[in-house]
């Protein structure tokens, strides 16, 4: 008896569908139409801290220090690499 009720309710439910990414409003996706479009981004004067959650000298430290100069160029700010063992949790 329970299986019949379960099967019936399963047949009545509609399949889940993800919402469409398209919008009916063309201005909804236009970044220039956003109310804050004219505002400039606030850039901090302090350097960006890249925290590496492992001890210095390891592979993570090596990769972080290799990425540091290119990241600094892309962001336009100095990057400071900090090793904090145990910061991963």
N, C-alpha and C positions, 0 to 999 in steps of 0.2 A: 504494500500500500504506500509506503513511504517513497519507494523508487518511482512509482507512477507520478506522484505529486512533484517529485524533483525533476523528472523528465519533462513534465508539462511546463513547469516554470522556466526551465532552461530553454525550451523552444519558444517561449513568449518573449524572452529578452532579446533585444537588438544587439548585434555585434558592436564592440567598441570601435570607434573610429577617431583618429586624431583630428583635431581641428585644422582647418585649412589655413595655410600661411598667407593666402591671398587676402587682400582687403578690398572692400568696395570703395573705400575712401582713398583716392590717390595721394592725398596730402598726409595720410597717416604714416607712410613710410619715407616721406621726404625730410631729410635732416634739416634743411633750410627752413621748413615750416614750424620747427619746434620753437616754443616760446623763449628758450634760452640759447638760441642759435647765435645770437650776437655776443654773448658773454665769452670772455677769454678764460682759458683754463688757468687756474692758480698753480703756479710752479713754486715749489719750496726752494729756499736757498740752501737747505741742509742736504748733505749727500745721502744717496739711497743706500740703505744697509742691506746687504745680501747675507742672510744668516744661513750658514751651512751647519746642519745638525750633527756633524761628526767631527772627530779629532783632526787637527791639522796634519797634512802629509799624506792623506788618503786619496783615493780616486775622486771622491766628491769634491774635496778641496782643490785638486788639480783641475777638474772640469770647471769649477766656479771661478778660478783665477784665469783660466783661458777665456771664459765668457765675459769677464769683467771689462776689458777695454772696449770691445765691440758694443756691449750693452750701454756703456757710458757714452759712446758716440751716438747711438740711436736715441737715447733718452735726453742727451744734452746736459747731463748732470754727472758729477763724479759718483762712482760706485765704491763702497767700502765693503770688503769681504770680512765677515766675522765668523769664526768657528766657535760653536757652542755645543760641545758634546752633551748628549742627553736631551737636546731640544726636540728630537723626533718623537718623543713620547715615551 
